[in-house]
Amino acid sequence: MITISHQASGVQARIAPERGALVTSLQRHGREFLYLDQTTFDDPSKNVRGGIPILFPICGPLGEGTPYRMPQHGLARQARWKVLGQDPSWLELGLRAEAASLECFPWDFELRFRFWVDEKGLGLDQLFLNHSPTPMPFQTGLHPYFLVEEGPLHWDLPVRTRRDNEKPGTPAETLSGPIPEDWPVLDWELGGVERDWARLQDVRVHYDHHYRYLVIWHLAGKPFWCLEPWTGPRFGLRDGVDVLEVCAGGSLTAQVRIEIG
């Protein structure tokens, strides 16, 4: 576990390279903004529920009908990342394709992610490299679990449509009215993103133009709400919808920032 901090503002983040480069904590002056189920973090056989998982090379399930085989949300969140560099306020981690990943996703990818903190919160600069001789298609996203213990919820969402992922096959609908807080499971994919930031309570998530979707996920009775920027929709890699591509020998950069109150 590695801690980075911005002393003047009291912002601090903890990252676990060995557990998928997971951001496990984001605080300002001791106030925590992320939820973490410690039991899942402590068990390497489980997917961690909480923190900020990294999604790559898919967001959501892969779906049937592809030549690939990989778990929900892809390969990066279960991998052991390598420390490339650090100082008190930033940490750079890397992940490179290996024999096991090439069997699932046949591209020689390399990821270099720099996590940094300043007076506003946490930033994540992302570099995707393709060392293969053919173009590499992929999706990416983040899955932040924001700690929200009391309502009512306050949102600012720059989107036009929603799709209820609990009802497969249903068409997207116009997003209107309040977001229900008492559903057993709330899993909405929001499309038509019209602005480069969204807000939940006193957290603001900024993302660049590659991120065209937001997902809201919540379980009743749990003190978290997930507000997730995705570059493409569920099954996007399978269906060829809003897929990013890096040319042979090329690279692509992206950025997400999280401002905390």
KEGU-349865 format. One record per atom (N, C-alpha, C, O): residue in one letter; x, y, z. Coordinates in pm, whole numbers, plus 32768, in hexadecimal, padded with zeros to 4 digits. Example, Ala and Ser with C-alpha at 12.3 -4.5 7.8 and 13.67 -1.06 7.14 Angstrom:
A85277DC7830C
A84CE7E3E830C
A85287EB6830C
A85907EB4834E
S85057F1F82C4
S85577F9682CA
S850A80038313
S853D80728324
REM end
This chain:
M80557F8A8000
M800080008000
M8059807C8000
M80B78085804F
I803B80DB7FA9
I808B81557F9E
I803081CD7FB3
I7FC281D37F7B
T805D822D8004
T801182A68020
T8050831D7FDA
T80CA83307FDF
I7FFD836E7F98
I802883EE7F61
I7FD5845B7FA1
I7F6284437FC6
S800F84D27FAF
S7FC6853B7FF9
S7FF085C57FCA
S805C85D97F94
H7F9486247FE1
H7FAC86B27FCA
H7F9886F58052
H7F288711807C
Q8007870D8095
Q800087338123
Q7FB487B4813A
Q7F6887BE819B
A7FC5881680E3
A7F87889880FB
A7EEF889080FF
A7EB088DB8149
S7EB3883680AF
S7E21882C80A7
S7DE987B680F7
S7D6F87A98103
G7E408762812D
G7E1286EF8177
G7DDA867E8122
G7D9986248156
V7DF38682809D
V7DC286198044
V7E2785A58045
V7EA085B9803A
Q7DF1852C8052
Q7E4584B68058
Q7E0084428011
Q7D878432801D
A7E4D83F27FC9
A7E17837B7F86
A7E7283067FA0
A7EEC83167FAD
R7E37828F7FA8
R7E8382137FB7
R7E6681BA7F40
R7DF381AB7F16
I7ECE817E7F08
I7EC3812A7E91
I7F0780A57EAD
I7F71809F7EEC
A7EC980397E7C
A7EFE7FB27E8E
A7F297F797E07
A7ED57F417DC1
P7FA77F867DDF
P7FD37F517D5E
P7FB87EBC7D4D
P7F987E8E7CE0
E7FC57E727DBA
E7FB67DE07DB2
E7F257DB37DA5
E7F0C7D3E7D88
R7EC67E0E7DB9
R7E387DEC7DAA
R7DFA7E407D3B
R7D967E847D50
G7E367E397CC5
G7DFC7E7B7C51
G7E0C7F117C4E
G7DBD7F567C0E
A7E757F477C92
A7E887FD87C9A
A7E0D801C7CD5
A7DE9808B7CAC
L7DCD7FDA7D33
L7D52800C7D6F
L7D6F80827DCD
L7DC380787E26
V7D2780F07DB8
V7D27815C7E1B
V7CCA81307E8A
V7C5181237E74
T7CFF81187F00
T7CAF80E37F6F
T7C7881507FCA
T7C1981388014
S7CB481C77FC5
S7C8A8233801F
S7CA682B97FDC
S7D0C82CA7F99
L7C4A83177FEF
L7C5B83A17FC4
L7C2383FA8031
L7BAB83F6804C
Q7C7884488070
Q7C50849580E6
Q7C7A852780D9
Q7CD6854A808F
R7C32857A8124
R7C5D8604813B
R7C52861D81D1
R7BE68612820B
H7CC2863E8210
H7CC7865582A1
H7C8185E582EE
H7C3985FF834E
G7C99856A82C4
G7C6384F7830A
G7BD884CD82E5
G7BAB84638310
R7B92851D8296
R7B0D84F68269
R7B19849A81F0
R7B5784BF818C
E7ADE842381F9
E7AE783C1818E
E7A7883D48128
E7A0483EC814B
F7A9C83CA80A6
F7A3B83DB803B
F7A1E83587FF0
F79C683557F9A
L7A6882ED800F
L7A55826F7FCA
L7A278202802A
L7A4E81FE809F
Y79D381AA7FF6
Y79A98132803E
Y7A0880C0801B
Y7A3480B47FA9
L7A28806B807E
L7A797FF48065
L7A4A7F8380BE
L7A457F908138
D7A277F14807F
D7A077E9980C8
D7A8B7E5480E7
D7AC67E14808F
Q7ABA7E618161
Q7B3F7E328185
Q7B4C7D9B8177
Q7BB97D698158
T7AE07D50818D
T7AE97CBE8184
T7B097C9280F6
T7B547C3380E3
T7AD07CD58091
T7AF07CB08007
T7B7D7CDD7FE2
T7BBF7C9B7F92
F7BAB7D4A801C
F7C337D778000
F7C9A7D17803B
F7D027CFE7FFF
D7C7B7CE180B1
D7CDA7C8A80F5
D7CE17BFE80BA
D7D3E7BB380D9
D7C837BDA8064
D7C7F7B548029
D7CA77B5F7F95
D7C567B8C7F44
P7D227B367F71
P7D4F7B447EE5
P7CFC7AF67E80
P7D047B127E09
S7CAD7A957EAD
S7C5B7A487E50
S7BDB7A907E28
S7B957A637DCE
K7BBD7B017E6A
K7B407B487E50
K7B5A7BC97E03
K7BC57C057E0D
N7AF57BF37DB6
N7AF77C797D7E
N7ADA7CDC7DED
N7A7C7CCA7E3A
V7B297D447DF5
V7B167DA57E5F
V7A987DF67E44
V7A847E287DD5
R7A457E037EA8
R79D07E5B7E9E
R79F27EDB7EEA
R79F57EDE7F65
G7A097F437E9D
G7A2A7FC37EDA
G7AA280037E97
G7ADC7FCC7E3A
G7AC580797EC9
G7B3580C37E91
G7B1580F67E05
G7AA4811B7DE8
I7B7C80F77DAF
I7B6B81237D24
I7BAA80B97CC9
I7C1D80C87CA1
P7B61804F7CA7
P7B967FEC7C49
P7BAA80287BBD
P7B6280827B92
I7C0F7FF37B78
I7C2F801B7AEF
I7BF57FB47A8F
I7C0A7F3C7AA0
L7BAA7FE27A2A
L7B6C7F8A79C9
L7BBB7F907945
L7BCE7FFB790C
F7BE97F1C7918
F7C347F10789A
F7C457E7D787B
F7C627E3078D8
P7C367E517801
P7C127E987785
P7B7D7E977767
P7B547EB376F6
I7B2A7E7577CB
I7A997E7E77BA
I7A5E7EC37833
I7A9B7EC9789E
C79E47EF77821
C79947F2D788E
C79167ED87899
C78CD7EC97837
G78FD7EA1790E
G788B7E48791E
G78AD7DBC78ED
G79237D9878E5
P78487D6D78CE
P78607CE5789E
P788D7CE4780C
P786D7D3F77BF
L78D77C7C77E8
L79057C6F775E
L78937C4A7701
L78877C827693
G783E7BED772B
G77D17BBE76D7
G77FD7B4B767E
G78747B387665
E779D7AFF7650
E77B97A8D75F9
E77D17ABB7569
E77A67B267540
G78167A667520
G78297A837492
G78AA7AC97470
G78B47B057406
T790F7AC474C8
T79927AFE74AB
T79FC7A9074B8
T79E37A2A74F8
P7A707AA5747C
P7ADC7A43748C
P7B287A54750F
P7B837A06752B
Y7B057AB97560
Y7B4D7AD575DB
Y7B0C7A8B7650
Y7A997A607648
R7B587A7E76BC
R7B247A477738
R7B5F7A9777AB
R7BD87A9577C1
M7B0B7ADC77F4
M7B3D7B287866
M7ACC7B4478C6
M7A577B40789F
P7AEC7B607945
P7A847B7979A9
P7A457C027996
P7A727C547947
Q79DA7C1879E2
Q79957C9A79E0
Q79FA7D0A79F7
Q7A4F7D017A50
H79F07D7379A7
H7A447DEA79B0
H7AD57DD27986
H7B287E2D7992
G7AF77D5A7955
G7B787D487916
G7BE77D14796F
G7BCF7CCE79D2
L7C647D377949
L7CDB7CF97980
L7D277D4F79E3
L7D6B7D1A7A3B
A7D1E7DD279D8
A7D767E2B7A25
A7D597E297ABA
A7DB57E337B0B
R7CDB7E1C7AE0
R7CB87E297B6E
R7CE37DB27BC2
R7CE37DBA7C3D
Q7D097D447B82
Q7D367CCE7BCB
Q7DCD7CBB7BC3
Q7E037C5D7BFE
A7E127D127B7C
A7EA07D007B60
A7EF77D427BCB
A7ECC7D9B7C14
R7F717D147BD0
R7FD87D547C23
R80237DB97BCC
R80647D947B6B
W80197E397BF0
W805B7EA27BA5
W80E77EBD7BDD
W81047E9F7C50
K813B7EF57B88
K81C67F127BAD
K81D77FA87BC9
K81A17FFC7B81
V82227FC77C31
V823F80527C51
V82AB80847BF1
V8318804B7BEA
L828C80EF7BA7
L82E981297B48
L832F81A57B7F
L839D81C77B54
G82F081E97BDE
G832B82607C18
G82CC829C7C7E
G825482817C7B
Q830182EE7CD8
Q82AC832D7D3D
Q82F5839E7D82
Q837083A37D85
D82A683FB7DB9
D82D7845B7E1A
D826584727E7C
D8200842C7E70
P826E84CD7EDA
P820384D87F3F
P817884F37F08
P811684CC7F48
S816B85357E94
S80E6855A7E64
S80B9850E7DE9
S804985257DBA
W810A84B27DB3
W80E084667D3F
W811E83DB7D3E
W818483C17D7E
L80DD83837CF2
L810A82F97CE4
L80ED82CC7C57
L807C82DB7C27
E815182957C12
E813C82607B8C
E814881C87B8F
E81AB81917BBF
L80E081867B59
L80DB80F47B55
L80D080C47AC6
L809C810A7A6F
G8102804C7AAD
G80FE80137A28
G80CB7F857A28
G80D97F3B7A89
L808F7F6079B7
L805E7ED879A3
L807B7EB17913
L805B7EFD78B8
R80B77E3C78FE
R80DC7E0E7878
R809B7D87785E
R808F7D3478B8
A80717D7277E4
A80377CF177BD
A809B7C8177D9
A81147C9477D0
E80657C0C77FB
E80B67B957812
E806F7B1E77D3
E80057B2D7795
A80AB7AA977E2
A80757A33779D
A7FE37A1B77BF
A7F9379FD7767
A7FBF7A26783F
A7F357A0C7869
A7ED47A73782F
A7E677A4E7804
S7EFB7AF1782C
S7EA17B5777F8
S7E937B4C7760
S7E287B68772A
L7EFF7B23771C
L7EF87B15768B
L7E997AA57661
L7E607AAA75F4
E7E877A4276B6
E7E2579DA7699
E7D967A0F76A0
E7D3D79DD765B
C7D817A7676F4
C7CFC7AB27704
C7CE47B2476A3
C7C767B35766E
F7D4C7B73768B
F7D427BEE763D
F7DC37BF775EC
F7E297C227621
P7DC17BD1756D
P7E3C7BB87522
P7E837C3474ED
P7EA27C3C7476
W7E9E7C937546
W7EED7D087522
W7F587D1F758C
W7F417D0B7603
D7FCC7D4A755E
D803B7D6675B7
D802C7DF675EA
D806D7E5275B8
F7FD67E06764D
F7FB97E8C7682
F801B7EAF76F1
F805C7E59772D
E80237F30770A
E806A7F65777E
E801A7FDB77B3
E7FEF80317767
L80067FDF7836
L7FC1804E7878
L8024809478D5
L806E8054791F
R8022811778D0
R806F8169792E
R801181D07969
R7FE5822B7922
F7FF281C479E5
F7F91821B7A28
F7FD9826A7A95
F802082317AE8
R7FC582ED7A92
R7FFE83427AFB
R7F8D83787B52
R7F3383BC7B22
F7F9383587BD2
F7F3683897C36
F7F7684007C7C
F7FEA83F97CA4
W7F2B846D7C8B
W7F6284E27CCD
W7EF7852A7D1F
W7E8085217D00
V7F2085707D84
V7EC485BD7DD8
V7EF1864E7DDB
V7F68866D7DD7
D7E8C86A67DE3
D7EA587347DF7
D7E3B876A7E55
D7DF7871D7E98
E7E2D87EE7E5A
E7DCF882A7EB9
E7D3D880B7E9B
E7CE8881B7EF2
K7D1F87DD7E21
K7C9587BF7DFC
K7C6F872D7E11
K7BFA870F7E2A
G7CD086D17E07
G7CAF86457E14
G7D1385EC7DCE
G7D8C85FF7DD9
L7CDF85897D84
L7D3085217D46
L7D29852A7CAF
L7CBD853E7C77
G7D9A851B7C6D
G7D9F85127BDC
G7DD9848F7BB0
G7E2984517BF7
L7DB284637B39
L7DE683E77B00
L7E0183FE7A6C
L7DA484077A1B
D7E8384087A48
D7EAD841579BE
D7EC8838A7987
D7F15833D79C1
Q7E8983697916
Q7E8D82E178E2
Q7ED182DE7859
Q7EB2832E7801
L7F2D8281784A
L7F71826C77CA
L7F5E81DA77A2
L7F81817F77ED
F7F2681C6772A
F7F0E814176F4
F7F69812E767A
F7F62817C761B
L7FBD80C8767D
L801B80AE760F
L7FFC802675D1
L7FD67FC87616
N800E801F754D
N7FF87FA57503
N807B7F7C74C0
N80A77FBD7461
H80B97F1074F1
H81367EE074B9
H811F7E717452
H817E7E307427
S80A17E5E742B
S807F7DF673CA
S80897E2C733C
S808B7EA57328
P808F7DD272D8
P80967DFD724C
P800E7E1D720F
P80077E3E7199
T7FA27E13725D
T7F1B7E31722C
T7ED77E93728B
T7EFA7E987301
P7E757EE2725B
P7E2E7F4072B2
P7DEB7EF87327
P7DB87E897318
M7DEC7F38739A
M7DB47EFE7415
M7D337F44743C
M7D367FBB745C
P7CBF7EFE743A
P7C427F38746A
P7C357F217500
P7C637EBB7534
F7BF77F7F7546
F7BE57F6C75D6
F7B807FD1760C
F7B5D803375CB
Q7B537FB67684
Q7B08801476D6
Q7B55802B7757
Q7BA97FDA777C
T7B3980987799
T7B6F80AE781E
T7B0B80FF7870
T7AB0813D783A
G7B1F80FB78F1
G7AC68145794B
G7AF5813879DA
G7B5180EB79F8
L7AB781837A31
L7ACE81797AC1
L7A4981597B05
L79DE81787AD1
H7A5381197B7A
H79DD80E97BC2
H79E2811D7C53
H79E780CC7CAF
P79E081A37C68
P79F181D67CF1
P797881B67D49
P790581C87D22
Y799581857DC1
Y7930816F7E29
Y793681E67E89
Y798E81EB7EDF
F78DB82437E7B
F78DC82B87ED2
F788C829D7F50
F781D82687F4B
L78C682C17FC1
L788882AB8043
L781883108058
L783183888063
V779C82E0805C
V77278336806F
V76D182F380D9
V768C829180BD
E76D483268152
E769182E681C1
E7607831F81DC
E75B482DC821A
E75ED839881B0
E756C83D781CB
E7539841F814F
E758884588104
G74B7841C8139
G7476846580CD
G744184E98100
G746185108170
P73F0852F80B1
P73D0850B8027
P744785237FC9
P749E85767FE5
L744784DA7F5C
L74B584E57EFD
L74A685617EA6
L7437858A7E84
H7517859B7E83
H7519860D7E28
H757385EA7DB2
H75E985C97DC4
W753B85F17D3A
W758185CD7CC0
W758486447C60
W752E869C7C65
D75E886437C0B
D75EA869A7B95
D762586467B26
D769E86317B1F
L75CD86167ACE
L75F485B47A69
L75DE85EC79DD
L756C860979B8
P764885FC798E
P763C86377908
P761A85CE789F
P766885B87841
V75A8858D78AD
V7585851E7854
V74F6852F7822
V74A7857A785A
R74D784E577B6
R745184EC777D
R7400846D7790
R738584737799
T744383FC7797
T73F9837C7799
T742B83207808
T74998331783D
R73D782BF7829
R73FE82567887
R73D081D07852
R736A81C5780E
R741E81697872
R73F980DF7854
R7406808F78D6
R746D80937918
D739B804878FA
D739C7FF97975
D73DD7F727959
D73A27F1E7915
N74557F5D798D
N749C7EE27974
N74617E6979BC
N74867DF779A1
E74047E837A19
E73BD7E157A5B
E734D7DDE7A02
E730F7D797A24
K73347E207993
K72CD7DF37935
K730D7DE578AB
K72FC7E3B7855
P73577D767897
P739F7D657817
P73427D6D779F
P72D37D3877A1
G73737DAF7738
G73277DB876BC
G72C87E2D76B3
G72917E487649
T72B37E737722
T72597EE5771D
T72A07F5D76DE
T73187F6F76F1
P72577FAF7693
P729780217650
P72B8809076B3
P728280967721
A731080E87688
A7330815D76D8
A72B881BA76DE
A726C81C6767E
E72A881FC7751
E723A825A7767
E727282E37789
E72E582F077B3
T722183487778
T724983CE77A1
T725683D37839
T71FC83A67880
L72C384097869
L72D6841478F9
L72848489792D
L729884FC7903
S7229846C7987
S71D584D579C0
S71AD84AE7A4C
S71AA84377A6E
G719085117A9E
G716484F77B26
G71D784D47B82
G724A84CA7B56
P71B984C27C04
P722284A37C66
P725684147C55
P721183BD7C21
I72CF83FE7C82
I730A83787C82
I72DF83327D02
I72F983657D6E
P729D82BD7CF8
P726B827A7D71
P72DC824A7DCA
P734182177D9A
E72C8825A7E4C
E732F82337EAC
E730F81AE7EF0
E736381797F38
D729781787EDA
D726D81037F27
D726080847ED2
D722980217F03
W729080857E55
W728A800B7E05
W72EE7FA67E3C
W735A7FCE7E69
P72CE7F247E3B
P732E7EC07E6A
P73B37EC77E1F
P741E7EBE7E5C
V73AC7ED67D9A
V74227EEB7D48
V74037F5A7CE5
V739C7F557CA1
L745A7FBC7CDC
L744A80237C77
L74C7801F7C20
L753680387C50
D74B480007BA1
D75237FF17B43
D74FA80337AC0
D74BB7FF37A6B
W751D80B27AB1
W74F680FE7A3B
W7570812479EA
W75D681517A1F
E756581107967
E75C981417909
E759281C078CA
E752A81BF7889
L75DA822D78DD
L75AD82B078B0
L75F982D67832
L767482D27831
G75B182FB77C9
G75EF831F774B
G75D583AF7724
G758A83F67767
G761383D876B7
G760384617689
G764684C576E5
G760C852D7703
V76BF84A67712
V77078500776E
V772585847728
V7761858676BD
E76FB85F07765
E770286747726
E776686D37767
E77738746773C
R77AC86A677CD
R780786FF7817
R787686AA7853
R786686317865
D78E686E97871
D795A869C789D
D7963868A7934
D79CF866E7968
W78F48699797B
W78F386787A0A
W786786557A37
W7804867C79F9
A786086097AA6
A77E385E47AE5
A77F785EB7B7D
A786785DE7BAE
R778886007BC7
R779686137C57
R773A85B57CA3
R76C9859B7C7A
L776C85847D13
L771F853A7D76
L774385717DFF
L77B6856A7E2A
Q76DE85AA7E44
Q76F785EB7EC5
Q776786527EB3
Q775D86A97E5D
D77D286497F03
D783E86AC7EF6
D78BA86707EB2
D792B86967ED0
V78A286127E58
V790B85DA7E04
V78ED85FC7D73
V787B85ED7D46
R7950862B7D2B
R7940864A7C9D
R79A585F87C4D
R7A1D85FE7C66
V797185AB7BEC
V79C585567B98
V79D785997B11
V797585B27ACA
H7A5385B87AEE
H7A7485F47A6D
H7AB185877A14
H7AF4852C7A45
Y7A99858F7991
Y7ACB852B7934
Y7ADC856F78AC
Y7A9A85D2788F
D7B368538785B
D7B4D857777D8
D7AED85407770
D7A9284F47791
H7B01856676F1
H7A9F85497688
H7A9284B67666
H7A32848E7624
H7AF184647692
H7AE583D47676
H7A73839376C4
H7A41832A769C
Y7A4A83D27732
Y79E58397778A
Y795A83C87761
Y7936843C7777
R790E836D7723
R788D839176E9
R781683597736
R77A383717711
Y7831831077A2
Y77C682D277EF
Y77E482E27884
Y785782ED78AE
L777882E378D3
L778282DA7963
L772C82657991
L76C582477954
V7755822479FB
V770581B97A36
V76EE81D97AC9
V774A82027B10
I767381C67AF6
I765081CF7B83
I763181437BB5
I75E080FC7B79
W7672811B7C22
W765980977C5C
W765080A47CF3
W76A180E77D33
H75EA80617D2B
H75D2806B7DBC
H758A7FEE7DEB
H75367FB77DA3
L75AA7FC17E63
L75627F557EA5
L751C7F8D7F20
L75597FD27F71
A749C7F6F7F2D
A74507FA27FA0
A74917F738022
A74BC7F01802E
G74967FCE8082
G74CF7FAE8104
G75657FBD810E
G759D7FAF817B
K75A87FDB809E
K76387FEF809F
K765880848099
K761480CE8052
P76BE80B180E2
P76DA814180E9
P773181738078
P778B81C5808E
F771881457FFE
F776481767F8C
F7708818B7F15
F76A0814B7F08
W773281E67EBE
W76F981F77E39
W776E82017DD8
W77CE824A7DF1
C776581B77D6C
C77CE81B97D06
C77A682177C95
C7738820C7C5F
L77FE82737C73
L77ED82CC7C01
L786782B57BA7
L78D582E27BC5
E7851826D7B37
E78BE82327AEB
E78C9826E7A5E
E786A82647A10
P793882AC7A3D
P794E82D679B2
P79828261795E
P79E582227982
W793E824478EE
W796581D97892
W797882167807
W7935827777E3
T79D581DC77BA
T79E6820B7731
T798181CC76D2
T796782037667
G7949815A76F6
G78E9811576A0
G788280CC76F4
G789180C2776D
P7819809976B4
P77AC805976FC
P77C97FC7771B
P782E7F8F76ED
R77717F887769
R77767EF8777D
R77747EB176F5
R772A7ED9769A
F77C37E4B76E8
F77CE7DFC766E
F78067E4E75F8
F77FB7E247585
G78407EC17616
G78707F1875AB
G78DF7EDB7558
G78E37EEC74DF
L793C7E927599
L79A97E54754D
L79717DE774F2
L799D7DD97480
R79127D9B7525
R78D47D3274D4
R78877D6C745E
R788F7D3A73EE
D783C7DD97479
D77E27E107413
D78237E7C73BF
D77E77EAB735E
G789D7EA573E1
G78E07F0D7394
G78A37F9773A6
G78A07FE57347
V78727FB6741E
V78318035743A
V788E808C7490
V78B3806574FE
D78B18101745C
D7906816074A6
D7983811D74DE
D79A4812E7554
V79C780D2748A
V7A42808F74B2
V7AB980EA7494
V7AC181247428
L7B1480F874F4
L7B90814074DB
L7BF080E57490
L7BE5806A7496
E7C4E81217448
E7CAE80D073FC
E7D35811573FE
E7D40818F73EB
V7D9C80C57415
V7E2680F4740E
V7E6880AF7398
V7E658034738E
C7EA380FC7340
C7EE180C272CA
C7F5B806E72F1
C7F8E807A7360
A7F88801B7296
A7FFE7FC872AF
A8075801F72D4
A8099807B728A
G80B180027346
G812380507374
G810080D873AA
G815A812873C6
G807F80F673BA
G8054817B73E3
G802B81837475
G803F812574C2
S7FF181F77499
S7FC8820E7523
S7F4F826A7526
S7F2F82AD74C4
L7F0C826C7598
L7E9882C275AF
L7E9D82F07640
L7EBF82A27699
T7E7B836E7657
T7E7A83A476DF
T7DEC83CB7706
T7D9A83F076B2
A7DD083C27787
A7D4E83EA77BE
A7D638418784D
A7DCB83FE788A
Q7CFF845E7881
Q7D0A84917909
Q7C838492794E
Q7C1C84AF7911
V7C87847279D0
V7C1484827A28
V7C4584C87AA6
V7CB284AB7AD8
R7BF485257AD9
R7C1485687B58
R7B9B85617BB4
R7B2985667B85
I7BB385567C33
I7B4885517C97
I7B6085C07CFD
I7BBE85BA7D4B
E7B0A86257CFB
E7B1186907D5D
E7ABB866D7DD6
E7A4B863C7DC7
I7AF086857E4C
I7AA886657EC7
I7A9286E27F19
I7AE6873D7F1B
G7A1F86E77F5E
G79F9875E7FA8
G7A4A87748025
G7A3487D5806D
REM end
